[in-house]
């Protein structure tokens, strides 16, 4: 089964609220014949678009190949949360790599947030970028952990944009009876993810990038130059950038052994009007401390956008709405009968340690993927880091690529069953509150 087409129609955005409220241009043509470029970028999400944009702005000729439409994958379907730092807590990174490298990784994570804000402002991208993410917890132990982490960031990293929330302060923001406290990070943010991707694509084309859609890559021949083949064209390029995240199967085995696709799901309710205040009293996003994270925010037309539930095979569940309603009703019991207008799924890439996997497959072939649910900023930044590395500025790329990223156990046959077993265990811990 081909993951690129397992749940979606060729060249068509999924029926999400994002697709309904974005304004994509007409379908770009597929590539045809022999094409040459300095760099061939594979993947039209945040990673590929950012790499292409930054390269083109430096005077490099770039061709970008997208198997469906720009922003078709996780970049156009995610929760829209622009988080601080890395996907892994700094305390864990300190134990993994030491204090100095952990500090460098924190700084890169903050650079990622700044990059997104700068790109939105510079290119006038209308993606409803707003500040604020609350991290919430459903038990006292998780509340204490969140408060301790906020104190750690303040004390050791000088990060003063995060503050603890007791139960009363938490309910003043999010009146869910399930949450007992948390933290508020005003340095983080949220946005319309597909609108952001489309804005990056527009900026890239204005800088000279040639973007082709419905251009599924079938082969990459290593060499200098490399040759990238699609069903209708052959692109010869001095460098290749892979920005495919969860959709790499078949073209980069060295990456897919370390980056595994999983599926996540989101619903958009009907517009809530004044009832929106029973969900959120401030225009921020929320993510909770469960292993299988629930995340949500209000849209600019006052809908609840709620993400929850995961699956680990290639196929989405037949009833995505029912899948997401289960965790949504735990957080907001009063919304049991609310009408759902949109329900969609998306595929993201995760790694064993939940740290992105940046690597050189060959001297002139770079890859970045495995953002593990932290991709809005990290993927955009990874694209820039690869663009810089191609131009000889390797520091940021090398810092990220030095983090050990082990392969999933079990190889291609057993890694999915083993992952399902592990995820089922953690999901049970969520339900039991342990």
C-alpha positions in Angstrom: 0.0 0.0 0.0 1.3 3.4 -0.9 1.0 5.9 1.9 0.9 8.8 -0.5 -2.4 7.6 -1.8 -3.8 5.3 0.9 -6.1 7.9 2.4 -6.2 10.7 -0.2 -7.2 11.6 -3.8 -4.4 12.4 -6.1 -3.7 16.1 -6.3 -6.6 17.1 -4.0 -6.4 18.7 -0.5 -8.2 16.7 2.2 -11.7 17.9 3.2 -10.4 19.9 6.2 -11.5 23.3 7.6 -8.0 24.5 6.6 -8.6 23.6 2.9 -12.1 25.2 3.1 -10.7 28.5 4.4 -7.4 28.8 2.5 -7.1 30.1 -1.0 -4.8 27.9 -3.0 -3.8 28.8 -6.6 -4.7 26.7 -9.5 -2.9 23.3 -9.7 0.7 23.8 -10.9 1.8 21.7 -13.9 3.7 18.4 -13.5 7.3 18.4 -14.7 8.0 17.2 -18.2 11.2 16.0 -19.9 14.7 16.8 -18.8 15.2 19.6 -16.3 18.3 21.0 -14.7 18.8 23.0 -11.5 21.4 23.7 -8.9 19.2 22.1 -6.2 16.2 19.7 -6.5 13.9 19.9 -3.5 11.5 16.9 -2.9 8.4 17.8 -0.9 6.2 20.9 -0.8 5.7 21.2 2.9 7.4 23.6 5.4 10.8 21.9 5.1 11.0 21.9 1.3 9.4 25.3 0.8 11.7 26.9 3.4 14.8 25.3 1.9 13.7 26.3 -1.6 12.9 29.9 -0.6 16.2 30.4 1.3 18.3 28.9 -1.5 16.5 31.0 -4.2 17.0 34.2 -2.2 20.7 33.4 -2.3 20.7 33.2 -6.1 20.6 29.4 -6.3 18.4 27.8 -9.1 15.8 25.5 -7.5 13.2 23.0 -8.7 10.7 21.8 -6.1 8.8 18.5 -6.7 5.5 17.9 -4.8 3.7 14.5 -5.2 0.3 16.1 -4.6 -0.3 19.8 -3.9 1.9 22.3 -1.9 1.0 21.9 1.8 -0.8 18.7 1.1 0.8 16.7 3.9 1.2 17.4 7.6 2.2 21.0 6.8 -1.4 21.7 5.7 -3.3 19.5 8.2 -1.6 20.0 11.7 -2.8 21.7 14.9 -1.0 24.9 13.9 1.0 25.2 17.2 4.3 27.0 17.1 6.0 25.6 20.2 9.1 26.8 22.1 12.4 25.0 22.1 12.6 21.4 20.8 10.1 18.6 20.9 12.0 17.1 23.8 12.1 18.9 27.1 15.4 20.7 27.8 15.9 18.6 31.0 15.9 15.4 28.9 18.2 17.0 26.3 20.6 18.0 29.0 20.8 14.3 30.1 21.1 13.1 26.4 23.8 15.5 25.2 25.0 17.7 28.1 24.3 21.2 29.1 26.3 23.0 26.4 24.7 21.2 23.4 21.3 21.4 25.1 21.7 25.1 25.3 22.6 25.3 21.6 19.5 23.2 20.7 17.3 25.5 22.8 18.7 28.5 20.9 18.0 26.8 17.6 14.4 26.1 18.7 13.9 29.8 19.6 15.4 30.7 16.2 12.8 28.5 14.6 9.9 30.5 16.2 11.6 33.8 15.2 12.0 32.5 11.7 8.3 31.7 11.3 7.4 35.2 12.6 9.9 36.9 10.3 8.7 35.0 7.3 5.0 35.8 8.0 5.8 39.5 8.4 8.3 39.8 5.5 6.1 38.0 3.0 2.8 39.3 4.3 1.4 35.8 4.9 -2.2 36.0 6.1 -2.2 32.9 8.4 -3.7 34.3 11.6 -0.5 34.1 13.6 -1.3 34.7 17.3 0.8 34.4 20.5 0.2 31.9 23.3 0.1 28.1 24.1 -1.1 26.7 27.4 0.2 23.4 28.5 -2.3 21.7 30.8 -2.4 18.7 33.1 -5.1 16.4 34.4 -3.4 15.4 37.7 -1.3 16.9 40.4 1.9 15.1 39.5 1.8 16.5 35.9 1.0 20.0 37.2 4.0 19.9 39.4 6.2 18.7 36.5 5.0 21.5 34.3 5.6 24.1 37.0 9.0 22.7 37.6 9.9 22.8 33.9 8.8 26.4 33.7 11.0 27.3 36.6 13.9 25.4 35.0 13.5 27.4 31.7 13.4 30.7 33.6 16.4 29.8 35.8 18.7 28.1 33.4 17.7 29.6 30.0 16.5 33.0 31.0 13.2 32.3 29.3 10.7 34.6 31.0 7.7 34.1 28.7 6.4 31.1 30.5 4.5 31.1 33.8 2.8 28.6 36.0 -1.0 28.3 36.2 -2.8 26.9 39.3 -6.2 25.4 38.8 -8.0 28.7 39.1 -5.7 30.5 36.7 -5.9 27.5 34.3 -9.7 27.5 34.4 -9.7 31.3 33.8 -8.2 30.5 30.4 -9.6 27.0 29.7 -12.6 26.0 31.8 -12.3 22.3 31.3 -13.1 20.3 34.4 -10.4 17.8 33.4 -7.5 20.2 33.8 -6.0 20.9 37.2 -3.3 23.4 36.2 -0.4 24.0 33.8 1.7 26.7 32.3 1.2 29.5 29.8 3.9 30.2 27.2 3.3 33.6 25.6 6.4 33.2 23.5 4.8 30.3 21.6 2.0 30.8 19.2 -0.5 29.3 16.7 -1.5 29.8 13.1 -3.5 28.6 10.1 -1.0 25.9 8.9 -2.1 25.5 5.3 -2.3 29.3 4.8 1.3 29.5 6.1 2.4 26.8 3.6 0.7 28.5 0.7 2.3 31.8 1.7 5.8 30.2 1.7 5.1 28.7 -1.7 4.1 32.1 -3.1 7.3 33.7 -1.6 9.4 30.9 -3.1 8.0 31.4 -6.6 8.5 35.1 -6.4 12.1 34.4 -5.5 12.4 32.2 -8.6 11.7 28.6 -7.5 10.1 26.4 -10.1 7.4 24.4 -8.3 5.8 21.4 -9.9 2.8 19.5 -8.4 1.5 16.0 -9.0 5.2 15.1 -9.4 5.8 12.0 -7.4 9.4 11.0 -7.2 10.1 7.4 -8.2 13.9 7.2 -8.0 17.0 9.2 -6.8 20.3 8.3 -8.4 23.2 9.3 -6.3 26.2 11.0 -7.9 27.5 14.4 -8.8 25.2 15.5 -10.2 22.3 13.5 -8.7 19.4 12.6 -10.9 15.8 12.6 -9.6 13.2 10.8 -11.6 9.4 11.3 -11.6 6.8 9.6 -13.8 7.1 12.3 -16.4 10.5 14.0 -15.9 14.1 13.7 -15.0 15.8 16.4 -12.9 19.5 16.7 -12.8 20.9 18.7 -9.9 24.0 19.4 -8.0 22.2 18.9 -4.7 19.0 17.2 -3.5 17.0 18.2 -0.5 14.5 15.7 1.0 11.6 17.3 2.9 9.1 14.5 2.8 8.7 13.7 6.6 6.3 10.8 6.9 6.1 10.1 3.2 9.6 8.9 2.4 8.9 5.2 1.9 10.6 3.8 -1.1 13.1 6.6 -1.9 15.3 6.9 1.2 15.6 3.6 3.1 18.4 5.0 5.3 15.9 7.6 6.6 12.8 5.5 6.9 14.5 3.0 9.3 14.6 6.0 11.7 11.5 8.0 10.8 8.2 6.2 11.1 4.8 7.5 9.9 1.9 7.7 12.3 -1.5 9.3 11.8 -3.3 12.0 13.9 -6.8 13.4 13.6 -8.6 16.7 14.0 -12.2 17.9 13.9 -13.7 21.4 13.5 -17.0 22.0 15.1 -19.7 24.3 13.9 -19.2 27.9 14.8 -19.7 28.2 18.6 -20.5 31.9 18.9 -20.8 33.0 22.5 -20.5 29.3 23.6 -16.8 29.5 22.6 -16.1 31.0 26.0 -16.9 27.6 27.6 -13.9 26.2 25.7 -11.3 29.0 25.7 -11.5 32.5 27.3 -8.4 33.7 25.5 -7.2 33.4 21.9 -4.5 30.9 22.6 -3.8 27.2 21.8 -3.8 24.4 24.3 -1.9 21.1 24.5 -2.1 18.7 27.4 0.4 16.5 29.2 -1.0 13.2 28.0 1.4 10.9 26.1 -1.2 10.9 23.3 -1.6 14.6 23.3 -4.9 16.4 23.0 -4.5 19.8 21.4 -7.0 22.5 20.5 -7.7 26.2 19.8 -10.4 28.4 18.4 -10.5 29.3 14.8 -10.9 32.8 13.6 -14.6 32.0 12.9 -15.0 30.7 16.5 -15.0 26.9 15.8 -13.2 24.5 18.1 -10.4 22.9 16.3 -9.6 19.8 18.4 -6.9 17.2 17.7 -6.8 13.8 19.4 -6.3 10.2 18.8 -3.6 8.4 16.8 -3.3 5.3 14.5 -0.2 3.4 13.4 -1.1 1.6 10.2 -1.3 3.2 6.8 -5.1 3.6 6.8 -7.1 6.2 8.6 -10.1 5.0 10.7 -13.4 4.9 8.8 -15.0 7.3 11.3 -12.5 10.0 12.1 -15.2 12.1 13.9 -15.9 9.3 16.3 -12.2 8.8 17.0 -11.7 12.4 18.0 -15.0 12.8 19.9 -13.8 10.4 22.5 -10.9 12.5 23.9 -12.8 15.7 23.1 -15.7 14.6 25.4 -13.2 13.9 28.2 -11.9 17.5 28.0 -15.3 19.1 27.3 -18.2 16.9 28.5 -20.7 19.6 27.6 -19.9 19.3 23.9 -21.2 15.8 23.6 -23.8 16.8 21.0 -22.0 19.6 19.2 -22.1 19.4 15.4 -18.9 18.5 13.7 -18.5 20.2 10.3 -15.1 18.8 9.3 -13.0 15.8 10.3 -9.7 14.9 8.8 -6.5 12.9 9.3 -2.9 13.6 8.6 0.4 11.6 8.6 3.5 12.8 10.4 6.9 11.4 11.0 8.2 10.4 14.4 11.6 9.1 15.7 12.4 6.9 18.6 13.6 9.8 20.7 11.2 12.3 19.3 14.0 14.5 18.0 14.1 15.4 14.3 16.4 13.4 12.1 18.7 15.6 10.0 21.3 13.7 8.0 23.4 13.6 4.8 22.4 10.6 2.8 25.2 11.4 0.4 27.6 14.4 0.3 25.1 16.3 -1.9 21.8 14.8 -0.6 20.4 16.2 2.6 17.3 15.1 4.5 15.3 16.5 7.4 12.2 14.8 8.9 10.8 13.2 12.0 9.5 16.3 13.7 7.3 14.2 16.0 4.5 16.8 16.3 6.7 19.9 16.6 7.0 20.7 13.0 5.6 24.2 12.4 8.7 25.9 13.6 11.2 23.0 13.5 10.5 22.0 9.9 10.6 25.5 8.6 13.9 26.0 10.4 15.3 22.7 9.2 14.7 23.8 5.6 16.7 26.9 6.2 19.5 24.9 7.9 19.7 22.6 4.9 19.8 25.6 2.6 22.7 27.1 4.6 24.5 23.7 4.7 24.4 23.5 0.9 26.0 27.0 0.8 28.8 25.9 3.2 27.3 27.2 6.5 27.1 23.9 8.4 26.9 24.9 12.1 23.2 24.7 12.6 22.7 21.6 10.5 25.6 19.8 12.1 24.3 20.7 15.7 21.0 19.1 14.9 22.4 16.1 13.0 24.7 15.1 15.9 21.8 14.0 18.1 21.8 10.2 18.1 18.7 8.9 16.2 18.4 5.1 16.6 16.6 3.0 14.1 13.2 1.5 15.1 13.6 -2.1 16.3 12.1 -4.8 14.2 12.9 -3.5 10.8 10.2 -3.0 8.2 8.2 -6.1 9.3 8.0 -5.7 13.1 8.4 -1.9 13.8 4.7 -1.1 13.3 3.5 -3.9 15.6 6.1 -3.0 18.2 5.1 0.7 18.0 1.4 -0.2 18.4 2.2 -2.3 21.5 4.2 0.6 23.1 1.6 3.3 22.2 -1.2 1.1 23.5 0.6 0.9 26.8 1.1 4.6 27.1 -2.5 5.3 26.0 -3.7 3.0 28.8 -1.5 5.0 31.3 -3.3 8.1 30.0 -6.7 6.6 30.7 -5.7 5.4 34.2 -4.0 8.7 35.0 -0.6 7.1 35.9 
